[in-house]
């Protein structure tokens, strides 16, 4: 009886080890899918940063920044540190600025000026908080 019990326990242990080894080889997420998702996220962040840089490079934005005494070189450097919701909001605001000023509009409306100021303040807050 003792031998049968020992054989049963040994068989159970081998089965358990084999199942755990098989489970260790399985991935919850396919590595290719994970790579594609990370590549997509990186590309989206790069596009967001490009939109912010495009807005900051506009003459209208530079004029408003100069009027406010904002150092655009420092703001441009801070764009690389933006991430998550801060980057999303800055990019959204920058895209609105870029869209409203597309086509070389020579007039800057109050709403565009307000959006530019909001963008600059948002980026400056991130810079100050990141210190």
C-alpha positions as CSV (number, residue, x, y, z in Angstrom):
1,X,0.0,0.0,0.0
2,X,2.9,2.3,0.9
3,X,4.5,1.6,-2.5
4,X,1.3,2.4,-4.4
5,X,0.9,5.7,-2.5
6,X,4.5,6.6,-3.3
7,X,4.0,5.8,-7.0
8,X,0.8,7.8,-7.0
9,X,2.5,10.9,-5.4
10,X,5.4,10.6,-7.8
11,X,3.1,10.4,-10.8
12,X,1.1,13.4,-9.5
13,X,4.3,15.4,-9.0
14,X,5.6,14.6,-12.5
15,X,2.2,15.6,-14.0
16,X,2.2,18.9,-12.0
17,X,5.8,19.7,-13.1
18,X,5.0,18.9,-16.7
19,X,1.9,21.1,-16.6
20,X,3.7,24.1,-15.0
21,X,6.6,23.8,-17.6
22,X,4.1,23.8,-20.4
23,X,2.3,26.8,-18.9
24,X,5.6,28.7,-18.5
25,X,6.2,28.4,-22.3
26,X,2.8,29.9,-23.2
27,X,2.5,33.7,-23.5
28,X,-0.5,35.6,-22.4
29,X,0.1,38.0,-25.2
30,X,1.7,37.1,-28.5
31,X,5.2,38.7,-28.7
32,X,4.5,40.0,-32.2
33,X,1.3,41.6,-31.0
34,X,3.1,43.2,-28.1
35,X,5.8,44.6,-30.4
36,X,3.2,46.0,-32.8
37,X,1.3,47.7,-29.9
38,X,4.5,49.2,-28.6
39,X,5.5,50.4,-32.0
40,X,2.1,52.0,-32.5
41,X,2.2,53.7,-29.1
42,X,5.7,55.1,-29.9
43,X,4.6,56.3,-33.3
44,X,1.5,58.1,-31.7
45,X,3.7,59.8,-29.1
46,X,6.1,60.9,-31.9
47,X,3.2,62.3,-33.9
48,X,1.9,64.1,-30.8
49,X,5.3,65.7,-30.1
50,X,5.6,66.7,-33.8
51,X,2.3,68.5,-33.6
52,X,3.4,70.4,-30.5
53,X,6.7,71.3,-32.1
54,X,4.9,72.5,-35.2
55,X,2.6,74.7,-33.2
56,X,5.5,76.1,-31.2
57,X,7.4,76.9,-34.5
58,X,4.6,79.1,-35.8
59,X,5.3,82.8,-36.0
60,X,2.0,83.6,-34.2
61,X,3.0,81.4,-31.3
62,X,6.4,82.9,-31.2
63,X,4.9,86.4,-31.0
64,X,2.5,85.5,-28.2
65,X,5.4,83.8,-26.3
66,X,7.6,86.8,-26.7
67,X,4.8,89.1,-25.5
68,X,4.4,86.8,-22.4
69,X,8.2,86.6,-21.9
70,X,8.2,82.8,-22.4
71,X,11.5,81.2,-23.4
72,X,10.5,79.0,-26.3
73,X,13.8,77.1,-26.3
74,X,13.0,75.9,-22.8
75,X,9.5,75.0,-23.9
76,X,10.7,73.1,-26.9
77,X,13.1,71.2,-24.7
78,X,10.2,70.3,-22.4
79,X,8.3,68.7,-25.2
80,X,10.5,65.6,-25.0
81,X,9.6,65.2,-21.3
82,X,5.8,65.2,-21.9
83,X,4.0,61.9,-21.7
84,X,0.7,60.4,-21.0
85,X,-2.3,62.8,-20.4
86,X,0.0,65.9,-20.5
87,X,1.3,65.0,-23.9
88,X,-2.2,64.1,-25.2
89,X,-3.6,67.5,-24.0
90,X,-0.7,69.5,-25.4
91,X,-1.0,67.7,-28.7
92,X,-4.7,68.2,-28.9
93,X,-4.3,72.0,-28.2
94,X,-1.4,72.2,-30.7
95,X,-3.5,70.5,-33.4
96,X,-6.2,73.1,-32.9
97,X,-3.7,75.8,-33.2
98,X,-2.2,74.3,-36.3
99,X,-5.6,73.7,-37.8
100,X,-6.8,77.3,-37.2
101,X,-3.6,78.8,-38.5
102,X,-3.3,76.6,-41.6
103,X,-3.1,78.3,-44.9
104,X,-1.0,81.2,-43.7
105,X,-3.8,83.1,-42.1
106,X,-2.3,86.5,-41.2
107,X,-4.9,87.4,-38.6
108,X,-4.9,85.8,-35.2
109,X,-8.2,85.7,-33.5
110,X,-8.7,85.9,-29.8
111,X,-9.6,82.2,-29.6
112,X,-6.4,81.2,-31.4
113,X,-4.4,83.5,-29.0
114,X,-6.1,81.9,-26.0
115,X,-5.3,78.4,-27.3
116,X,-1.7,79.3,-27.8
117,X,-1.5,80.7,-24.3
118,X,-3.1,77.6,-22.9
119,X,-0.6,75.4,-24.8
120,X,2.4,77.5,-23.5
121,X,1.1,77.5,-19.9
122,X,0.5,73.8,-20.0
123,X,4.0,73.0,-21.2
124,X,5.5,75.4,-18.6
125,X,3.6,73.8,-15.8
126,X,4.9,70.4,-16.8
127,X,8.4,71.8,-16.9
128,X,8.0,73.4,-13.5
129,X,6.5,70.2,-12.0
130,X,9.1,68.0,-13.5
131,X,11.9,69.8,-11.7
